[in-house]
Amino acid sequence: MSRIFVTGMGVISAIGHSVAQNRQHLVSGTCGIQRALDLFPTKYAGLLPFGQVRTSTETLVKQLQVTDPGVTRTSLLALHAFNEMLEDAQLSPEDLASPETALAGASTVGGMCLTDELFADANHHTNGSPYTSSYDCASVNMFLQKRYGLKGIINTINTACSSSANSIMYGAMLMRNGFARRAIVGGTDSLAKYTINGFNALHILSREKCTPFDENRNGLNLGEGAAFLLLEKEEDINGKKVYAELTGYCNANDAYHPSSLSDEGDGPYLSMQGALQVAGLTPGQIDFINAHGTGTENNDEVEGRAMLRLFNTAPAFASTKSFTGHTLGAAGAIEAVYSILSLVHQEAYANLRFTKPVPSTGLTPVLAHSPMPVRHVMSNSFGFGGNCSSLIFSKP
Amino acid sequence: MLYIHRTYCISPQQTFGQVDLETIQEPANKRLLAMEPNYEGIPPGVLRRMGRAVRMGVGASLPLIKEGLPIDGIIIGTGKGGMEDCIKFLNQIVQYEEGLLAPGNFVQSTSNAVAAQVGMMTKNKSYNSTHVHRGHAFENALIDAVMQLNQFPGKNFLLGGLDEISDFDYNIEELDGAYKKDPVSNKVLFDVDSAGSIAGEGAAVFLVNDQPADALASIRALHILHSEDEKLVADTFRQFVEKNRNAADTIDFFLSGESGDNRTRKFYTACESALPASTPVARFKHLSGEYCTASAFGLWLACRLVQGMALPAHLLKSPASVSTPQTILLYNNYKGVQHSFMLLRK
């Protein structure tokens, strides 16, 4: 089976507009979560902290030279990361538009970031806004397809918060099954009144900056962002720069509850175990886990318990959601980039604001930026509907 | 590539139980709404809480799972799954000015609710995925199933395509120009020369594996493409036909996803004319209506046809005496951009 390598990356999040900026803030421990949401009017703007990308939608439109009407912030964030990935990988326009180049993206919010426009159009209060074909999750990749004349297989996956881990897996599968020679994989989501109110109704939004894996954690912070990675086969590398090898992936379901994980954490356990199997690795070979670690009472305890069950002694781990907030459908891809940065720079990033372990697990995450040998890194993404996925990246 | 062993289809026509495609059910209020079964086996309390897309998806999946084979993965394609709950929740946000809201609609509004519910209700902890790429949502789910079977030979997967008409999505699509302005009977859908189609919905679910024994049909090849260029589409279609031409697979039936929208007719005409003139052509969107995953209905119909279902005359584009097709080429096109070619054989 052909080996699959990551040869290009792009990311935008609350801690930076590029891979380099994101790493700089991960190293310095600079959190991007603030109580300063100014994208749209909502009563939670001054009340709750969010991981907002500090560039307005209007500025993104100008910077990215987007002239088509009806392009949403979710698509703009995606385009920003997509462009960085393209430049980084030096992918030619011909290769980009080749029928052999697939795009597997992910989003859970799509055009629903335009909550007020959607409300007006859906309730027939208008004669049609410019956004009538932009509300679904597919609108992002339809936009990228059109902008770059992409001719390969295009897909959008929505498995809630594990969406872009699954799009990375799907892209790799397309390559291994002869449906694509290379695959652009990733995900995007922007902050929306919709998701803020949804997670608030579930009482899992923290009033303070989130504290993943801490005994007194009290919920997550929503964030936004996008990331894309280029996957290429070993035989196409020809001396190109290679960041990492995608060695393991697995998707499993917890099959327990629509919005929380089972006590035993069967879904997380099975996805981590399955990824190890695909990679042909033993638990002891994982040096670091970029945990899902949302900061909710349910997730962090169950994830910790599942790690102990599989690894006996948990490897070094941390949640970078303490920097970015939970970026939902983008999280799997953004954290894949962070996991790869850990491999490239042989370092682990801190789990910010942790003070005391959860009593039932006693687990303490990495507390400060730490240089360390990293050969294999696992990245976890778990979502509503029990959708759990784990990826493993290895040093090439 | 993959073998289809069982199917269940909920659609605007009588497609479950005693299947009857001779009688055409007509639209109400410009919508071809699905005829739903009694959903035996789903507790009434659970059923009441389900949105329509979830209800149809779960309702079409459970009968296939109950029939005995272990299921090693659930793969769903839906373009708009969860939209109704999404707007219901949105309306709550506006109505209660972001006050204390009930989270039920929010949780059901994520597109993965169907695959998740099926997984939960059947305690299925295996592979579980939801593809939402609009007019290619079902096609990507199908590709996913093919790839899973390559990786895990001998396993069984549940593959489904489903979408619902919700009032809200209907409004948005109407504003977007997806539907004909004046009410039209589906019996004359292909005779009216105007823009737009007719809104439809449904859930078609398939039990698939890599075992040829006793299969209803097999998917031999699949190609998908985004393009607004009819020449590129026709060329790609020709290449697809050429590539899959062999003694065993003489295409003897063309199933067209023509939707009555005069803006997309040129693509269907171009592909149709790439096949020998003697190839019978049948259409199905007057039965299903148009929606993101209508190709799943098309695939269900193709399975029936290769199984020897008597062919209702209204399916045929031009009158012909047709014997049971052996190899069907299904071409679908969503909104003039998303094209799919599927080759199916008995």
Interface residues (C-beta under 8 A of the other chain):
Chain A: T42 K43 Y44 P99 T108 M112 T115 L118 F119 D121 A122 N123 H124 T126 N127 G128 S129 T132 S133 Y135 D136 C137 A138 S139 N141 M142 Q145 K146 L150 K151 I153 I154 N155 T156 I157 N158 T159 A160 N166 Y170 M173 L174 R176 N177 F179 K193 Y194 N197 G198 N200 A201 L202 N251 A252 N253 D254 A255 Y256 H257 P258 S259 D266 G267 L270 G383 F384 G385 G386 N387
Chain B: I74 G79 K80 C86 I87 F89 L90 N91 Q92 I93 V94 E97 E98 L100 L101 A102 P103 F106 V107 Q108 S109 T110 S111 N112 A113 A115 A116 Q117 G119 M120 T122 K123 N124 K125 S126 Y127 N128 S129 T130 H131 V132 H133 R134 H136 A137 N140 I143 D144 V146 M147 N150 Q151 F168 D169 N171 I172 E173 L175 D176 I224 L225 H226 S227 V337
